Amino acid sequence: MSSCVVPRIALAIAFQFTLASAHAANSGFQTAELLSITSGRGLDNVATHRWAIFTVQAGDVIYTASGKRIRHPADDYSEGFSAGDTVQAAISGNELVLRKPSGGELKMKIVKRARAQ
């Protein structure tokens, strides 16, 4: 093989993996409703730490998940979301992933699951 062919083959393989991973990342998302965004204390067993708490209904299940730690009272822990928004959500094990309105993803740890009434 010539030295020019090997990099092209490697590039083609890398491109295929990129396409496959992009498809896999999109395939788990579903439409959900953001029910509330609040803050809670002590989720890491330190009573003075505050965390963003997101409640999302996907299908007939309501998920409550802890977002990022709120380090300052003026921090915007809502990440651009508002209660009542329709969002794209994916659930993988104990992780809830929301697509942000501004682009990107917000990954959170699921702390509670409940059936919708």
matplotlib code that plots the C-alpha trace (Angstrom):
import matplotlib.pyplot as plt

x = [0.0, 1.2, 1.7, -1.2, -3.8, -3.4, -4.3, -7.4, -8.6, -8.1, -10.0, -12.8, -13.1, -13.0, -15.8, -18.0, -17.5, -18.5, -21.7, -22.6, -22.0, -24.0, -26.9, -26.7, -26.7, -29.9, -31.8, -32.5, -34.1, -37.9, -40.2, -40.9, -42.4, -40.3, -42.6, -40.4, -37.0, -36.2, -33.2, -32.4, -29.9, -27.7, -27.9, -24.2, -24.6, -23.3, -26.2, -24.9, -24.5, -27.5, -28.3, -30.6, -33.5, -35.3, -38.6, -39.5, -42.4, -41.4, -44.3, -46.1, -43.0, -42.0, -38.3, -36.6, -33.0, -30.2, -28.4, -25.3, -24.3, -25.4, -22.3, -23.7, -27.3, -27.3, -26.4, -28.8, -29.3, -32.3, -29.8, -32.2, -35.2, -38.6, -41.2, -43.7, -41.2, -41.4, -37.8, -35.9, -34.9, -33.0, -32.8, -29.8, -29.7, -29.6, -28.8, -31.2, -30.0, -31.8, -31.0, -30.5, -32.4, -29.0, -27.4, -25.5, -26.8, -27.4, -26.6, -28.1, -28.4, -31.9, -32.8, -36.5, -38.9, -42.7, -45.6, -47.7, -51.3]
y = [0.0, 3.5, 5.8, 8.0, 5.2, 4.3, 7.8, 7.8, 4.5, 5.6, 8.8, 6.9, 4.6, 7.5, 9.2, 6.1, 5.9, 9.6, 9.0, 6.0, 7.7, 10.8, 8.5, 6.7, 10.0, 11.2, 7.9, 7.9, 11.3, 11.7, 14.6, 15.4, 18.2, 20.1, 20.3, 22.3, 23.7, 24.2, 24.0, 21.6, 21.3, 18.5, 16.1, 15.4, 15.0, 18.5, 20.5, 23.9, 22.9, 23.7, 21.8, 22.5, 20.0, 19.3, 17.4, 16.0, 13.9, 11.6, 9.3, 8.1, 8.5, 11.5, 11.9, 14.1, 14.7, 16.7, 19.1, 21.2, 22.6, 26.2, 28.0, 31.5, 32.6, 34.7, 31.7, 30.8, 27.2, 26.8, 26.5, 28.5, 26.3, 27.3, 25.2, 24.0, 23.8, 20.9, 19.4, 16.6, 14.1, 10.8, 8.4, 6.1, 4.1, 6.7, 9.6, 12.1, 14.1, 17.3, 19.1, 22.8, 25.5, 27.2, 23.9, 21.3, 18.9, 18.9, 15.6, 15.0, 12.2, 10.7, 10.8, 9.7, 8.0, 8.0, 7.0, 9.9, 9.9]
z = [0.0, -0.6, 2.3, 1.0, 1.2, 4.8, 6.2, 3.9, 5.2, 8.8, 8.0, 6.4, 9.5, 11.9, 9.9, 10.1, 13.9, 14.1, 12.1, 14.2, 17.5, 16.4, 15.4, 18.7, 20.6, 18.8, 18.9, 22.7, 22.8, 23.2, 23.7, 27.4, 29.5, 32.1, 35.1, 37.5, 38.3, 41.9, 44.2, 47.0, 49.8, 50.9, 47.9, 48.4, 52.2, 52.8, 54.2, 53.0, 49.3, 47.0, 43.8, 40.8, 40.8, 37.5, 37.3, 33.9, 32.6, 29.8, 28.8, 31.9, 34.2, 36.2, 36.8, 39.4, 38.7, 40.3, 38.1, 38.7, 42.1, 42.7, 43.9, 44.1, 44.9, 41.7, 39.5, 36.7, 37.5, 35.1, 32.2, 29.9, 30.6, 32.0, 33.7, 31.2, 28.3, 25.9, 25.9, 24.3, 27.0, 27.1, 30.0, 30.3, 33.5, 36.3, 34.0, 32.5, 29.6, 28.4, 25.2, 26.1, 24.1, 23.3, 22.1, 24.0, 26.6, 30.3, 32.1, 35.5, 38.1, 38.5, 42.2, 41.9, 39.5, 39.8, 37.7, 36.5, 37.9]

ax = plt.figure().add_subplot(projection="3d")
ax.plot(x, y, z, "-o")
ax.set_aspect("equal")
plt.show()
